[in-house]
Amino acid sequence: MATRDHAPHHEALLLLTRVPSIEFSSLKAAYAPAFRKVLGDLSASVEGTNKIAILDVAVVIDGLLTPESQPRARVFNQLQRLFAGIYRLLSAASVAEDVELDGPGGIDARVVFVDPAARETARRDHALAQGPIIALEDLLTSNHSWGLIYSLESPGGNAVLDAFSLASKERGGSNQSFAIRKLPDTTAARSELTISGDPGALAARKNHSVAVGGTFDHLHAGHKLLLTATALAIDPDYPQQQGKHKTLTIGITGDELLVNKKYAEALESWDDRWKGVWRFLESIMMFDPSATIRTEHVSNPGPNGKYVQITVSPGMDIRFVQISDPFGPTITDEDITGLVVSRETRSGGQAVNDERAKKGWANLDIFEVDVLDLGDNEQPDAATEGFDSKISSTEIRRRRMNLAKGSL
């Protein structure tokens, strides 16, 4: 075992409070000015360079870590919609400000949810630190650091920022040196979002082994949403319930299946793709500064025999499997209990369960994730095309090739 070899330092943290609703129109009215300001500021520092500025977005919502929000299947649909709305808003703001996302001279944004009510004095009743939902204390005591922290100028925003600043000073850590920038609070809602469980999911089982599959070439907002939702679908441990090992399985298409992709010469290798997925997952899931990791490279004969397994203490394996068919490890690993799919690929979930039924295995719980788009009447066609280019691996490859040639 080895401790993490670096303390993540990101350019900025944006704290969002007073979430009005999961509806995109409400999120846009509340936060679009803040996103445009932050993206504009950060892009100015890296524009024209090969650097990428990393922005962490922490959305503050009460009650996410209480036992009443378990199992995660009860609240999954609401929360994935909110994650989708935030990533959608980030992408739309980048189009409006003409800011590159996830590429040289641009911004790499990651989103987590923070429960401010999960106080340290009552942690025995709350989930242990595991992103993408964490307690405020987890954010404060992690080894993450930021050069700049943005916060909304509001009572709620000031309270969270005050707690953050106080804790940083008390611990004498790397977060002491951050600068603070207040943003106007444009939230008009009188009430804040309350997360309520889906009555239809009350009998849902807990999931401790969840899978997702994809190409994950040139990671973009759509990939980030899918991966975040996969981490969200895994039920966290509570102190009184420790001991259940968790496994996150990411099937990543092998290089040999991608040779006919458009702009294939700009495709990332399988090794680069799993490493990119791991860097992202590490940034949204790992907030325990004492956590240790062990990396194991496995190459066995047969389907799904090549994989990289990262074991994170305590009690989680993150497995990156090279896949060569549409099913991947979902039909070779009986222990998997949940599968995350996009609304575009929901039929794949049924196909997996059909194959598992042939083996006499239990069906997987299928978690559907929204597709990122602007929706009807959000912006004119030119903006829609710009938005689509932000979440298209094909378009990203085309741009990278043209940049390498010195043209767009």
Summary of the structure (lengths in Angstrom):
residues: 408
radius of gyration: 20.6
end to end distance: 45.7
largest distance: 59.5
contacts: 1342
relative contact order: 0.15
helix: 41%
strand: 24%
